[in-house]
Amino acid sequence: MGKIIAIANQKGGVGKTTTTVNLAASLGVLEKKVLLIDADPQANATSGLGIDVDTVELGTYQLLEHSVTAKEIIIATDSPNLDLIPAHIDLVAVEIELVDKDRREYKMKEAIADLRDSYDYILIDCAPSLGLLTLNALTSADSVIIPIQCEYFALEGLGKLLNTIKSIQKIHNPDLDIEGMLLTMFDSRLRLSNQVVEEVRKHFSDMVFDTIIQRNVRLSEAPSYGESIIKYDASSKGAANYLNLANEVLTKNKAVV
């Protein structure tokens, strides 16, 4: 029975897609069968795995519309053990189209229900907003990873996201858990980075992953080549960070089982 993890934060530029792509690739390298669902209209996770977004005809949009089955739109990637449900800019329209539908928050949950047995992990890359797309992802997920960048406005908006998670737990998905908060874009030379780490750990202690994702040039270059950091430069600091995170996720879930 696979675990569904959403990677969410309504703030843009916090390393959400970078985390989804590289955690998925790292879990795949560690011999777990992984599906990545791109639920962001910007489709950066799709292009970051080497898929030309312009060629995508069937993806998350059709999945949420229930006009195709999930199995019909899954594509293989060059990363070991990693499949993808791609996105396209047309996903933007789904928020408006779902508004007057029954059970609109459950469209993704219903569409991917029969995929659990085919994968060890299903990761959902969420849009940088708290709209219907993110609501669908959180309603269908078992847990959520919240990336927090080690910069000045790091904690801004976090309260709003945690309140959204609470109301989803209350109304739509009582089993939704916080997998962990992930500190990203850390620069050890900056006092501010260190202060943010201290602050987040002080407030959220056990909810914060031990792994910290450091700023790394190779990590920011990889998406422009359509590759995960594992494929682009397996010896880089970025690759080591994400493999550590994958191991932490696996260890945590072993303990739960």
VEXBA-433203 format. One record per residue (C-alpha): residue number from 1; residue in one letter; x, y, z. Coordinates in pm, whole numbers, plus 50000, padded with zeros to 5 digits. Example, Ala and Ser with C-alpha at 12.3 -4.5 7.8 and 13.67 -1.06 7.14 Angstrom:
2
REC  mise  semi      u      v      w
REC     1     A  51230  49550  50780
REC     2     S  51367  49894  50714
! end
This chain:
257
REC  mise  semi      u      v      w
REC     1     M  50000  50000  50000
REC     2     G  50172  50317  49879
REC     3     K  50195  50639  50077
REC     4     I  50075  50966  49922
REC     5     I  50276  51275  50018
REC     6     A  50188  51627  49905
REC     7     I  50465  51888  49893
REC     8     A  50291  52218  49969
REC     9     N  50348  52580  50061
REC    10     Q  50142  52866  49919
REC    11     K  50456  53080  49906
REC    12     G  50634  53058  49571
REC    13     G  51008  53008  49537
REC    14     V  51062  52797  49848
REC    15     G  51201  52491  49669
REC    16     K  50873  52297  49641
REC    17     T  50922  52158  49290
REC    18     T  51297  52108  49344
REC    19     T  51209  51902  49650
REC    20     T  50935  51700  49479
REC    21     V  51151  51611  49177
REC    22     N  51467  51531  49372
REC    23     L  51300  51347  49659
REC    24     A  51111  51137  49401
REC    25     A  51433  51064  49209
REC    26     S  51619  50981  49533
REC    27     L  51348  50739  49648
REC    28     G  51362  50578  49302
REC    29     V  51739  50533  49327
REC    30     L  51683  50374  49668
REC    31     E  51471  50114  49486
REC    32     K  51126  50241  49578
REC    33     K  50863  50259  49306
REC    34     V  50756  50623  49283
REC    35     L  50489  50823  49100
REC    36     L  50514  51202  49079
REC    37     I  50190  51392  49011
REC    38     D  50246  51743  48879
REC    39     A  49956  51947  49019
REC    40     D  50105  52288  48940
REC    41     P  49993  52467  48619
REC    42     Q  50349  52597  48578
REC    43     A  50441  52232  48505
REC    44     N  50798  52277  48632
REC    45     A  50815  51924  48772
REC    46     T  50719  51792  48428
REC    47     S  50989  51989  48245
REC    48     G  51234  51924  48530
REC    49     L  51211  51552  48448
REC    50     G  51291  51610  48082
REC    51     I  50936  51608  47941
REC    52     D  50853  51875  47684
REC    53     V  50544  52041  47833
REC    54     D  50417  52147  47488
REC    55     T  50383  51783  47387
REC    56     V  50168  51692  47689
REC    57     E  49817  51610  47569
REC    58     L  49688  51418  47869
REC    59     G  49779  51499  48226
REC    60     T  49657  51622  48564
REC    61     Y  49385  51837  48406
REC    62     Q  49215  51534  48244
REC    63     L  49274  51335  48564
REC    64     L  49079  51589  48771
REC    65     E  48809  51614  48507
REC    66     H  48780  51232  48526
REC    67     S  48788  51217  48144
REC    68     V  49069  50957  48156
REC    69     T  49191  50706  48412
REC    70     A  49515  50770  48598
REC    71     K  49676  50462  48444
REC    72     E  49616  50596  48092
REC    73     I  49822  50910  48148
REC    74     I  50119  50782  48347
REC    75     I  50446  50818  48159
REC    76     A  50786  50671  48240
REC    77     T  51082  50902  48303
REC    78     D  51457  50852  48258
REC    79     S  51493  50832  48636
REC    80     P  51504  50479  48777
REC    81     N  51169  50360  48922
REC    82     L  51007  50701  48868
REC    83     D  50682  50756  48674
REC    84     L  50503  51085  48613
REC    85     I  50155  51223  48563
REC    86     P  50249  51542  48376
REC    87     A  50091  51887  48384
REC    88     H  50024  52150  48120
REC    89     I  49924  52518  48142
REC    90     D  49560  52409  48079
REC    91     L  49554  52300  48444
REC    92     V  49492  52668  48527
REC    93     A  49132  52628  48408
REC    94     V  49053  52342  48642
REC    95     E  49006  52565  48949
REC    96     I  48720  52746  48772
REC    97     E  48571  52434  48615
REC    98     L  48555  52240  48942
REC    99     V  48388  52518  49140
REC   100     D  48029  52402  49087
REC   101     K  48100  52027  49075
REC   102     D  47986  51789  49349
REC   103     R  48261  51662  49578
REC   104     R  48501  51897  49403
REC   105     E  48765  51858  49678
REC   106     Y  48777  51480  49625
REC   107     K  48839  51465  49247
REC   108     M  49207  51373  49280
REC   109     K  49150  51132  49571
REC   110     E  48893  50942  49364
REC   111     A  49108  50947  49049
REC   112     I  49422  50803  49210
REC   113     A  49264  50564  49461
REC   114     D  49356  50252  49264
REC   115     L  49722  50356  49216
REC   116     R  49824  50300  49576
REC   117     D  49897  49931  49521
REC   118     S  50124  50003  49224
REC   119     Y  50366  50240  49402
REC   120     D  50558  50269  49727
REC   121     Y  50531  50649  49721
REC   122     I  50313  50894  49531
REC   123     L  50440  51253  49555
REC   124     I  50220  51548  49456
REC   125     D  50383  51877  49357
REC   126     C  50132  52144  49462
REC   127     A  50067  52486  49310
REC   128     P  50191  52791  49508
REC   129     S  49842  52879  49631
REC   130     L  49575  52744  49863
REC   131     G  49317  52703  49586
REC   132     L  49120  52398  49473
REC   133     L  49422  52225  49322
REC   134     T  49613  52228  49649
REC   135     L  49295  52140  49840
REC   136     N  49252  51833  49615
REC   137     A  49615  51730  49674
REC   138     L  49587  51765  50052
REC   139     T  49253  51583  50060
REC   140     S  49404  51286  49878
REC   141     A  49736  51280  50069
REC   142     D  49836  51081  50377
REC   143     S  50084  51350  50474
REC   144     V  50239  51679  50368
REC   145     I  50598  51802  50346
REC   146     I  50629  52179  50393
REC   147     P  50944  52333  50242
REC   148     I  51056  52650  50425
REC   149     Q  51333  52861  50278
REC   150     C  51599  52992  50515
REC   151     E  51529  53355  50434
REC   152     Y  51374  53662  50592
REC   153     F  51005  53593  50524
REC   154     A  51035  53221  50597
REC   155     L  50764  53200  50861
REC   156     E  50532  53442  50688
REC   157     G  50223  53261  50566
REC   158     L  50315  52943  50751
REC   159     G  50035  53001  51003
REC   160     K  49786  53030  50717
REC   161     L  49905  52702  50565
REC   162     L  49888  52524  50902
REC   163     N  49533  52656  50953
REC   164     T  49438  52527  50606
REC   165     I  49583  52186  50696
REC   166     K  49383  52190  51022
REC   167     S  49056  52268  50846
REC   168     I  49125  51997  50584
REC   169     Q  49186  51752  50870
REC   170     K  48856  51859  51027
REC   171     I  48639  51857  50713
REC   172     H  48791  51650  50431
REC   173     N  49077  51433  50546
REC   174     P  49105  51346  50918
REC   175     D  49407  51123  50847
REC   176     L  49623  51400  50698
REC   177     D  49951  51419  50885
REC   178     I  50249  51655  50864
REC   179     E  50536  51442  50731
REC   180     G  50776  51719  50821
REC   181     M  50898  52072  50760
REC   182     L  51200  52091  50533
REC   183     L  51449  52378  50557
REC   184     T  51568  52472  50207
REC   185     M  51810  52721  50044
REC   186     F  52035  52720  50349
REC   187     D  52358  52921  50329
REC   188     S  52580  52851  50630
REC   189     R  52774  53177  50574
REC   190     L  52465  53386  50642
REC   191     R  52367  53466  50999
REC   192     L  52007  53498  50884
REC   193     S  52001  53140  50751
REC   194     N  52122  53012  51087
REC   195     Q  51866  53224  51273
REC   196     V  51580  53088  51060
REC   197     V  51692  52729  51131
REC   198     E  51701  52809  51505
REC   199     E  51362  52979  51497
REC   200     V  51186  52700  51302
REC   201     R  51340  52429  51522
REC   202     K  51243  52620  51838
REC   203     H  50879  52652  51726
REC   204     F  50826  52316  51560
REC   205     S  51098  52088  51708
REC   206     D  51009  51728  51613
REC   207     M  50816  51834  51303
REC   208     V  51136  51956  51132
REC   209     F  51347  51717  50923
REC   210     D  51709  51676  51037
REC   211     T  51816  51713  50674
REC   212     I  51868  52071  50555
REC   213     I  51882  52147  50182
REC   214     Q  52178  52375  50120
REC   215     R  52209  52633  49844
REC   216     N  52389  52458  49562
REC   217     V  52469  52577  49209
REC   218     R  52437  52228  49061
REC   219     L  52093  52195  49218
REC   220     S  51968  52511  49046
REC   221     E  52127  52410  48712
REC   222     A  51973  52061  48694
REC   223     P  51615  52160  48590
REC   224     S  51738  52349  48283
REC   225     Y  51879  52016  48160
REC   226     G  51553  51836  48238
REC   227     E  51725  51621  48497
REC   228     S  51703  51552  48867
REC   229     I  52013  51637  49070
REC   230     I  52079  51262  49108
REC   231     K  52112  51227  48730
REC   232     Y  52275  51565  48670
REC   233     D  52548  51544  48935
REC   234     A  52524  51257  49180
REC   235     S  52839  51373  49362
REC   236     S  52705  51723  49438
REC   237     K  52605  51853  49778
REC   238     G  52246  51885  49651
REC   239     A  52231  51515  49560
REC   240     A  52369  51418  49903
REC   241     N  52110  51639  50076
REC   242     Y  51815  51485  49888
REC   243     L  51939  51129  49935
REC   244     N  51963  51203  50309
REC   245     L  51607  51335  50302
REC   246     A  51485  51023  50118
REC   247     N  51653  50803  50378
REC   248     E  51495  51008  50656
REC   249     V  51149  50966  50499
REC   250     L  51205  50590  50461
REC   251     T  51330  50553  50820
REC   252     K  51037  50752  50957
REC   253     N  50785  50543  50764
REC   254     K  50948  50217  50867
REC   255     A  50907  50323  51230
REC   256     V  50539  50401  51167
REC   257     V  50474  50062  51009
! end
